C-alpha cells in the first residue's frame, strides 16, 4: 500500500546522485557548445570527480548503513574504494587528453562514458544485493564496450569491441544464471540474507554449489583470470591506449569489491568450495600469464598478460582468507588482497601513462623496441618506467614487491606453502619480460630521436605516479594500515 512506502535514505548515495546530475548537465553543455569548447567538457568531468570525492569524504562514517530497501550499503570499504576509483579515473583522463586531442578522439561521448563507467563501479562497490551488483556491472561493461570502439575508423578497435562485447555478454549471462540459482536456493538476493540462509542451513546446498560455479566464472572473467582471459590481450591491443589504460586500472578495484561482496560477505559458508576453485584459477593465471608474456613483442599485449598473472596473485589472497576446515576469517588475507589491487592499479597507471607520454601524432608506441634508448631521450621518465617495471617484477623495495610479499605471507599462513613456492618461481620467470624493457631503455640505441613533448600537468602527474610506486614500497605501513582498517570496519 502507498501508506506503507518508506522513502529511502538518499544521504549514503549522495555521491552517486551528484554524479548522475552532473553527467546529465555535461551532456547538455557538450551538445550546446560542441567541439569549440571541448576543454569545458573535460574540466567539468574532472570537477565532477573531485566533487564526488569531496562528498564521499564528507559523508564517510565508520558505521555500516543500508538503504534503498537493503540494496545499497555505505561502509568504510566502499568509501575507500570509491576514493581510489575517483583518483584512478582522474589520472586516466589527464594522461589521455593530449593523446585523444591529437587524434581527433577528444569527444564529448568519451567523457560521458567515462562518467557512467565510474557510476557503474560506484554501484558495484556499494552493492548489498546481487541485483545491485549486476546493475552496476552492466553499466560499467556497456560503457567500456562503447569506449573500446571510440575510434570508429579503426578496424582493430572495432574488432576488439566486438570480441569484448560478445565474451562479456556470455560472462554476464553466466553470472546472472548463478545468481538465479542462489536466489532459487535461498529465496533472497540480498547478500546479508543469503549469508543468513546459509548459516541457518535452510538452503539447498547442491543447487548453491552449481550456482557458485557460474558466479566464480563470472568473477574470473571480469578479473581476466585463466581460463576466462581470452578477451584481455585482444582488447588491450585493439583498444585506443587511453581506453586500455582505463580498463587496466579502476575496474579492477570494482571487480575486487564484487568478489568480496559475493564470496566473502555472501557465500562464505561455501568457502570450502570456492576456495578450491580460486586456487585453480590463480595457479593457471600466474603460470599462463607469465609464460605468454615472454613471447610478446607488443607492449600492450605484454601488459595484458602481466595483468592476468597479477590477477592470479589477487585470487591467491582471496583464497587465503579461509584457513582450515573451520572457515576462520583471516583479516590479513583480505587486507593483503586490497593492498595488492591498489598497488596494481598504481603500477598500471604508471606503465600506460609512460606509453601515452611517448606517443605523438602519427606515431604509436606499441612495440617493445619503441622503448630503446629512452634514457638518452628523457632520463627522468626512463627512471619512472624503470621503477614501474621493477615494481611489477616484484623487485625490492618497490610497492609491487611488498604487495606480492603480503599476499605470499597470507598464502603461507593458510598452509599452502607449495602454492607460495609456485608463485615465487613463476614471478622469477616473469621478471624477464619486465627487465627486458629496462634493458632496452638503458643499453640500446634509440630508434626514434624525436623529443618527448607533453603537457605540464601530465608530466607532473606521471612523476608523482612514479614517486608513489617508490615511496609506498619504502614506506608501506600507511597504505597497509588504511587497507586493514577499511576491511576490518566493514565486516
C-alpha positions in Angstrom: 0.0 0.0 0.0 1.1 3.6 -0.6 0.8 4.4 3.1 3.4 1.8 3.8 6.0 3.2 1.5 9.1 4.4 3.3 11.3 6.8 1.3 14.9 5.6 1.1 17.7 7.4 2.8 19.5 9.3 0.0 22.3 10.5 2.1 24.6 7.5 1.7 24.2 7.7 -2.1 24.9 11.4 -2.3 28.0 10.9 -4.5 26.1 8.7 -7.0 23.3 11.2 -7.2 25.7 14.1 -7.7 27.5 12.2 -10.5 24.3 11.4 -12.4 23.1 15.0 -12.2 26.4 16.3 -13.4 26.6 13.8 -16.2 23.2 14.9 -17.5 24.4 18.6 -17.2 27.6 17.8 -19.1 25.7 16.0 -21.8 23.6 19.1 -22.4 26.6 21.5 -22.2 28.6 19.5 -24.6 25.7 19.2 -27.1 25.3 23.0 -26.9 28.9 24.1 -27.2 30.2 21.3 -29.4 33.9 20.8 -30.3 34.7 24.6 -29.9 34.7 24.4 -26.1 35.7 20.8 -25.5 38.0 22.0 -22.7 34.8 22.8 -20.8 33.5 19.3 -21.0 36.9 17.9 -19.9 37.2 20.4 -17.0 33.6 19.8 -15.8 34.2 16.0 -15.9 37.3 16.4 -13.7 35.4 18.8 -11.4 32.6 16.2 -11.1 35.0 13.5 -10.0 36.6 15.9 -7.5 33.2 16.8 -6.2 32.3 13.1 -5.8 35.5 12.6 -3.8 34.7 15.5 -1.6 31.1 14.3 -1.0 32.3 10.7 -0.3 34.9 12.0 2.2 32.4 14.3 4.0 29.8 11.6 4.3 32.3 8.9 5.4 31.3 7.1 8.6 32.6 4.1 10.5 29.0 2.8 10.8 27.6 0.4 8.2 24.5 2.0 6.7 21.9 0.1 4.5 19.4 2.0 2.3 17.2 1.5 -0.8 15.5 -1.5 0.9 18.8 -3.2 1.6 20.1 -2.8 -1.9 22.8 -0.3 -1.2 25.4 -0.3 1.6 27.7 2.5 2.7 30.7 1.4 4.7 34.4 2.2 5.0 35.4 -0.3 2.4 33.0 1.2 -0.2 34.1 4.7 0.7 37.8 3.8 0.5 37.4 2.1 -2.9 35.3 4.9 -4.3 38.0 7.5 -3.4 40.6 5.2 -5.1 38.3 4.9 -8.2 37.9 8.7 -8.5 41.7 9.1 -8.2 42.4 6.5 -10.9 39.8 7.9 -13.3 41.1 11.5 -12.8 44.7 10.3 -13.5 43.5 8.3 -16.6 41.7 11.4 -18.0 44.7 13.7 -17.5 47.0 11.2 -19.1 44.7 10.7 -22.1 43.8 14.3 -23.0 46.8 15.1 -25.3 46.6 11.7 -27.0 42.9 12.0 -27.7 43.1 15.6 -28.9 45.9 14.8 -31.3 43.9 12.0 -32.9 40.5 13.7 -33.1 39.1 11.4 -30.4 38.6 14.1 -27.8 34.8 13.8 -28.0 32.1 14.6 -25.5 31.0 10.9 -25.5 34.4 9.9 -24.2 33.9 11.9 -21.0 30.3 10.9 -20.6 31.0 7.2 -21.0 33.9 7.5 -18.5 31.5 9.1 -16.0 28.9 6.4 -16.5 31.5 3.7 -16.2 32.6 5.4 -12.9 29.0 5.3 -11.8 28.8 1.6 -12.5 31.9 1.0 -10.4 30.5 3.0 -7.6 27.3 1.0 -7.6 29.3 -2.3 -7.7 31.4 -1.2 -4.7 28.3 -0.3 -2.6 26.1 -3.2 -3.6 24.3 -5.0 -0.8 22.4 -7.3 -3.2 23.2 -9.5 -6.1 20.7 -7.4 -8.2 22.7 -4.2 -7.5 26.0 -5.9 -8.3 24.6 -6.9 -11.7 23.2 -3.4 -12.5 26.5 -1.8 -11.6 28.4 -4.4 -13.6 26.3 -3.9 -16.7 26.5 -0.2 -16.6 30.3 -0.4 -16.3 30.6 -3.1 -19.0 28.3 -1.3 -21.6 30.3 1.9 -21.1 33.6 0.1 -21.7 32.3 -1.7 -24.8 31.5 1.6 -26.3 34.8 3.2 -25.2 36.8 0.4 -26.9 35.1 1.3 -30.2 35.6 5.0 -29.7 37.9 5.2 -32.7 35.3 4.2 -35.3 37.7 4.4 -38.2 40.0 1.7 -36.7 39.1 -1.8 -37.8 41.2 -3.2 -34.9 39.4 -1.2 -32.3 36.0 -2.3 -33.7 37.1 -5.9 -33.7 38.3 -5.6 -30.1 35.0 -4.0 -29.1 33.0 -6.8 -30.7 35.1 -9.5 -29.0 34.8 -7.8 -25.7 31.0 -7.4 -26.1 30.3 -11.0 -27.1 32.5 -12.6 -24.5 31.4 -10.0 -21.9 27.8 -10.8 -22.6 28.4 -14.5 -22.2 30.2 -13.9 -18.8 27.3 -11.7 -17.7 24.9 -14.5 -18.6 26.9 -17.0 -16.6 26.9 -14.6 -13.6 23.2 -13.9 -13.9 22.4 -17.6 -14.1 24.5 -18.3 -11.0 22.6 -15.5 -9.1 19.3 -17.0 -10.2 20.3 -20.4 -8.7 21.4 -18.8 -5.5 18.0 -17.0 -5.4 16.2 -20.2 -6.0 18.1 -22.0 -3.2 17.8 -19.2 -0.6 14.8 -17.1 -1.6 16.6 -13.8 -1.5 19.0 -11.7 -3.5 20.3 -9.7 -0.5 23.9 -10.5 0.3 23.1 -10.5 4.1 20.0 -12.6 3.6 22.0 -15.2 1.5 24.6 -15.4 4.3 22.0 -15.8 6.9 20.2 -18.6 5.0 23.4 -20.4 4.5 24.3 -20.1 8.2 20.9 -21.4 9.3 21.2 -24.3 6.8 17.8 -23.7 5.2 19.2 -23.6 1.6 19.7 -26.4 -0.8 23.5 -26.8 -0.9 23.6 -28.8 -4.2 21.8 -26.0 -6.1 24.0 -23.4 -4.3 27.2 -25.2 -5.4 26.1 -25.2 -9.0 25.2 -21.6 -8.8 28.6 -20.9 -7.2 30.4 -22.3 -10.2 28.7 -19.8 -12.5 29.3 -16.9 -10.1 33.0 -17.7 -9.8 33.2 -18.0 -13.6 31.7 -14.5 -14.0 34.0 -13.0 -11.4 37.0 -14.7 -13.1 36.1 -13.2 -16.4 35.8 -9.7 -15.1 39.2 -10.1 -13.4 40.7 -11.6 -16.6 41.7 -14.9 -14.9 42.5 -18.1 -16.8 40.6 -19.7 -18.5 38.4 -16.7 -18.9 41.2 -14.5 -20.1 40.8 -14.6 -23.9 39.5 -11.1 -24.2 42.3 -9.4 -22.2 45.2 -9.4 -24.8 42.9 -8.6 -27.8 41.1 -5.7 -26.0 44.3 -4.2 -24.6 46.0 -4.3 -28.0 43.0 -3.3 -30.1 41.6 -0.5 -27.9 43.0 3.0 -28.1 45.7 3.3 -25.5 43.8 5.7 -23.2 40.9 3.1 -23.1 43.3 0.3 -22.4 44.7 2.4 -19.5 41.2 2.9 -18.1 40.3 -0.8 -18.4 43.6 -1.8 -16.7 43.1 0.4 -13.6 39.9 1.5 -11.9 37.6 -1.5 -12.9 40.0 -3.9 -11.1 39.0 -2.1 -7.8 35.3 -2.7 -8.6 36.0 -6.3 -9.6 37.7 -6.8 -6.2 34.7 -5.3 -4.4 32.4 -7.6 -6.4 34.4 -10.7 -5.4 34.5 -9.6 -1.7 30.7 -8.8 -1.6 29.6 -12.0 -3.2 32.1 -14.6 -2.0 33.3 -13.3 1.4 30.2 -11.4 2.6 27.5 -13.5 1.0 28.7 -17.1 0.3 31.4 -17.6 3.0 29.6 -20.7 4.3 30.5 -22.3 0.9 34.2 -21.2 1.3 35.5 -24.8 1.1 34.0 -24.9 -2.5 35.1 -21.5 -3.9 38.5 -21.7 -2.2 39.5 -24.7 -4.3 38.1 -23.0 -7.5 40.1 -19.8 -6.8 43.2 -21.8 -6.2 43.0 -23.5 -9.6 42.2 -20.1 -11.3 45.1 -18.5 -9.5 47.7 -21.1 -10.3 46.7 -21.2 -14.0 46.7 -17.4 -14.3 50.1 -17.0 -12.8 51.6 -19.7 -15.0 50.0 -18.8 -18.3 50.2 -15.0 -17.8 54.0 -15.1 -17.1 54.8 -17.6 -19.8 52.8 -16.0 -22.5 54.1 -12.5 -21.7 57.7 -13.6 -22.5 56.8 -14.2 -26.2 55.1 -10.8 -26.7 56.6 -8.1 -28.8 53.6 -5.7 -28.4 53.9 -3.7 -25.2 50.1 -3.6 -24.6 49.8 -7.4 -25.1 52.7 -7.9 -22.7 51.0 -5.7 -20.1 47.7 -7.7 -20.8 49.4 -11.0 -19.9 51.1 -9.3 -17.0 47.6 -8.3 -15.8 46.5 -11.9 -16.0 49.4 -13.0 -13.8 48.7 -10.2 -11.3 45.1 -11.2 -11.0 46.3 -14.7 -10.1 48.0 -13.2 -7.1 44.8 -11.3 -6.2 42.9 -14.6 -6.3 45.6 -16.2 -4.1 45.0 -13.6 -1.5 41.2 -14.0 -1.6 41.6 -17.8 -1.4 43.9 -17.5 1.7 41.1 -15.9 3.8 39.8 -19.4 4.5 42.2 -21.2 6.9 41.4 -24.8 7.5 38.0 -26.5 7.8 36.8 -24.1 10.5 36.4 -21.4 7.8 38.2 -19.0 10.0 38.1 -15.4 8.7 41.6 -14.1 8.0 41.6 -10.3 8.1 45.2 -10.3 7.0 44.4 -12.1 3.7 41.6 -9.8 2.6 43.6 -6.6 3.6 46.5 -8.0 1.6 44.2 -8.5 -1.4 43.0 -4.9 -1.1 46.6 -3.7 -0.8 47.6 -5.7 -3.8 44.9 -4.4 -6.1 45.7 -0.8 -5.1 49.4 -1.4 -5.8 48.5 -3.0 -9.2 46.3 0.0 -10.2 49.1 2.4 -9.3 51.6 0.4 -11.4 49.2 0.1 -14.4 48.6 3.9 -14.4 52.4 4.4 -14.5 53.0 1.9 -17.3 50.3 3.1 -19.6 51.0 6.7 -18.7 54.5 6.3 -20.0 53.2 4.8 -23.2 50.9 7.7 -23.7 53.7 10.2 -22.9 55.9 8.7 -25.6 53.2 8.6 -28.3 52.7 11.5 -30.6 50.6 12.3 -33.7 51.4 9.8 -36.4 53.5 7.6 -34.1 52.1 5.0 -31.8 54.2 3.4 -29.1 53.2 -0.3 -29.4 56.3 -2.4 -29.6 58.9 -3.2 -27.1 61.6 -1.8 -29.4 60.0 1.6 -29.2 61.5 1.9 -25.7 65.0 1.6 -26.9 67.2 4.5 -25.8 64.5 6.2 -23.7 67.2 7.1 -21.1 69.0 9.2 -23.7 65.8 11.0 -24.7 64.4 11.5 -21.2 66.4 10.2 -18.2 63.6 11.2 -15.7 60.8 9.3 -17.4 63.0 6.4 -18.2 63.6 6.2 -14.4 59.8 6.4 -13.9 59.2 3.5 -16.3 62.1 1.5 -14.7 60.5 2.0 -11.3 57.2 0.7 -12.6 58.8 -2.3 -14.3 60.8 -3.2 -11.2 57.7 -2.9 -9.1 55.7 -5.2 -11.4 58.5 -7.7 -11.4 58.5 -7.7 -7.6 61.9 -6.2 -7.1 62.6 -4.7 -3.6 61.9 -2.0 -2.5 59.0 -1.0 -4.7 55.3 -1.2 -3.9 54.9 -4.3 -6.1 57.4 -6.2 -4.0 55.5 -5.6 -0.7 52.2 -6.3 -2.4 53.3 -9.7 -3.6 55.1 -10.3 -0.3 52.0 -9.7 1.7 50.0 -12.0 -0.5 52.6 -14.7 -0.2 52.6 -14.4 3.6 48.8 -14.8 3.7 49.2 -17.9 1.5 51.8 -19.4 3.8 49.7 -18.6 6.9 46.8 -20.5 5.2 49.1 -23.6 4.9 49.6 -23.6 1.1 53.3 -23.4 1.1 53.6 -25.2 -2.3 51.3 -22.6 -3.9 53.6 -19.8 -2.5 56.7 -21.6 -3.9 55.0 -22.0 -7.2 54.0 -18.3 -7.3 57.6 -17.2 -6.5 59.1 -19.4 -9.2 56.8 -18.0 -11.9 57.4 -14.5 -10.6 61.1 -15.1 -11.2 60.4 -16.3 -14.7 58.1 -13.3 -15.3 60.8 -10.9 -14.2 62.5 -11.5 -17.6 60.0 -9.6 -19.7 59.9 -6.6 -17.3 63.7 -6.4 -17.1 63.8 -6.6 -20.9 62.1 -3.2 -21.1 64.7 -1.7 -18.7 67.5 -3.2 -20.9 66.0 -1.5 -24.0 65.7 1.8 -22.2 69.3 1.9 -20.8 71.5 -0.2 -23.0 70.2 0.1 -26.6 70.5 3.0 -29.0 67.2 4.9 -29.6 65.3 4.1 -32.8 63.5 7.4 -32.6 65.3 10.6 -31.6 62.2 12.9 -31.5 61.9 14.9 -28.3 59.2 13.8 -25.9 56.5 16.5 -25.6 53.6 16.5 -23.2 51.6 18.9 -21.2 52.9 20.1 -17.8 50.1 18.5 -15.8 50.7 15.1 -17.4 54.5 15.3 -16.8 53.9 16.3 -13.1 51.2 13.6 -12.5 53.4 10.9 -14.1 56.3 12.0 -12.0 54.1 11.8 -8.9 52.9 8.4 -10.0 56.4 7.1 -10.3 57.4 8.6 -7.0 54.4 6.9 -5.3 55.5 3.5 -6.7 58.8 4.0 -4.9 57.6 5.7 -1.7 54.8 3.2 -1.0 57.4 0.5 -1.3 59.8 2.1 1.1 57.1 3.2 3.5 54.2 0.7 3.0 52.8 1.0 6.5 50.4 3.9 5.9 48.7 2.2 2.9 48.6 -1.2 4.6 47.0 0.3 7.7 44.3 2.0 5.6 43.5 -1.2 3.8 43.3 -3.2 7.0 41.1 -0.6 8.7 38.8 -0.4 5.8 38.3 -4.2 5.7 38.0 -4.5 9.4 35.3 -1.8 9.9 33.2 -3.2 7.0 32.6 -6.8 8.2 
